[in-house]
Amino acid sequence: MYEWILPLLGFLIAVFAAITGVGGGVLFVPLLTLGWGFEPSVAVGTSLFVMIFGGFGATIGYAL
């Protein structure tokens, strides 16, 4: 059951970040660090990489 909660949380954070315009890193990094056991430096890099796709998706959504 736990393996379904973390991706769902990640998705909800991404939706929240896209709607409000915040990067989401404040929420992604603790999720990656505490939930999946990432090192903090790796969690920051992963969060930045994920935010690229969220920003791109939001750009397309708001442009149409």
Residue, then its C-alpha position, 0 to 999 in steps of 0.5 A: m500500500y505504501e508504494w502507492i501513497l508516495p507517487l500519489l503524493g508526488f502527483l498531488i504536489a505537482v498539481f498544486a505547484a502547477i496551479t499556484g505557480v510555485g516550484g514545488g521543491v519545498l514539498f518535493v525534497p522532503l518527500l524524496t528525502l523522507g519518503w524514498g530515502f534519497e540523499p538531500s543533494v540528490a533529492v534537490g537535483t531530482s526535484l529540479f529535473v521533475m519541475i522542468f516537466g511540470g513547468f512545461g506542462a503548465t506552460i502548454g496548459y496555460a497557452l491553450 
